[in-house]
Amino acid sequence: MSHWMFNCEQVSEMVSASLDRTLPFHQRAMIRIHLLMCKYCARFKDQLVVIRDACRLDDLCDEDFDSTDPLPPDARDRLKQTLASAMGEHK
């Protein structure tokens, strides 16, 4: 590739930045061209979008979550048993 093309590291940084702010047209165009040619960067972009959307959804779900509610006793016992068996396996 020529020096005028963005490399994968540059594209990953700019894709991440593009989720926070609008990039200049020439950068968006060069990113789009790179994404058409590089399946790995395209996957990275898709993963960032999924993570961003999940975080936004999580923010909406937090309204229904009450952190003061304790775990039910049976759930607490299952967690204790799982942790105890996991610690026993790693000794």
C-alpha positions as CSV (number, residue, x, y, z in Angstrom):
1,M,0.0,0.0,0.0
2,S,1.1,3.5,-0.6
3,H,2.1,6.0,2.1
4,W,-1.1,8.0,1.5
5,M,-3.2,5.1,2.8
6,F,-3.9,4.7,6.4
7,N,-2.5,1.6,8.1
8,C,-4.5,-0.6,10.5
9,E,-3.3,1.1,13.6
10,Q,-4.3,4.5,12.3
11,V,-7.7,3.3,11.2
12,S,-8.4,1.6,14.5
13,E,-7.6,4.9,16.4
14,M,-9.7,6.9,14.0
15,V,-12.6,4.5,14.1
16,S,-12.6,4.7,17.8
17,A,-12.4,8.5,17.6
18,S,-15.3,8.6,15.1
19,L,-17.6,7.2,17.8
20,D,-16.9,10.3,19.9
21,R,-16.8,13.0,17.3
22,T,-17.3,13.7,13.6
23,L,-14.1,13.3,11.6
24,P,-13.2,15.4,8.6
25,F,-14.6,14.1,5.3
26,H,-11.2,13.1,3.9
27,Q,-10.5,10.9,6.9
28,R,-13.9,9.3,6.8
29,A,-13.4,8.6,3.1
30,M,-10.0,7.0,3.7
31,I,-11.3,5.0,6.6
32,R,-14.2,3.7,4.4
33,I,-11.8,2.7,1.7
34,H,-9.5,0.9,4.2
35,L,-12.5,-0.9,5.7
36,L,-13.6,-2.2,2.3
37,M,-10.1,-3.7,1.8
38,C,-9.4,-4.9,5.4
39,K,-11.8,-7.4,7.0
40,Y,-10.0,-7.2,10.3
41,C,-10.5,-3.4,10.7
42,A,-14.1,-3.8,9.5
43,R,-14.6,-6.4,12.2
44,F,-13.0,-4.1,14.8
45,K,-15.3,-1.3,13.8
46,D,-18.3,-3.6,14.1
47,Q,-17.2,-4.7,17.5
48,L,-16.8,-1.2,18.7
49,V,-20.3,-0.3,17.5
50,V,-21.7,-3.4,19.4
51,I,-19.9,-2.4,22.6
52,R,-21.1,1.2,22.3
53,D,-24.7,0.1,21.7
54,A,-24.5,-2.3,24.6
55,C,-23.3,0.4,26.9
56,R,-26.1,2.7,25.8
57,L,-28.6,-0.1,26.4
58,D,-27.0,-0.8,29.8
59,D,-27.5,2.8,30.8
60,L,-31.2,2.5,30.0
61,C,-31.4,-0.7,32.0
62,D,-29.7,0.8,35.1
63,E,-32.9,2.6,35.9
64,D,-34.6,-0.7,36.8
65,F,-31.6,-2.0,38.8
66,D,-31.5,-1.6,42.5
67,S,-28.1,-2.3,43.9
68,T,-29.4,-2.5,47.5
69,D,-31.4,-5.7,46.7
70,P,-29.4,-8.6,48.2
71,L,-29.0,-11.8,46.4
72,P,-31.5,-14.5,47.3
73,P,-30.0,-17.0,49.8
74,D,-30.0,-19.9,47.3
75,A,-28.2,-17.8,44.7
76,R,-25.6,-16.8,47.3
77,D,-25.1,-20.4,48.3
78,R,-24.6,-21.4,44.7
79,L,-22.0,-18.7,44.2
80,K,-20.1,-19.7,47.4
81,Q,-20.1,-23.4,46.2
82,T,-18.9,-22.4,42.8
83,L,-16.1,-20.2,44.2
84,A,-15.0,-22.8,46.7
85,S,-14.8,-25.5,44.0
86,A,-12.9,-23.2,41.7
87,M,-10.4,-22.3,44.4
88,G,-10.0,-26.0,45.3
89,E,-9.2,-26.8,41.6
90,H,-6.4,-24.2,41.4
91,K,-4.5,-25.2,44.6
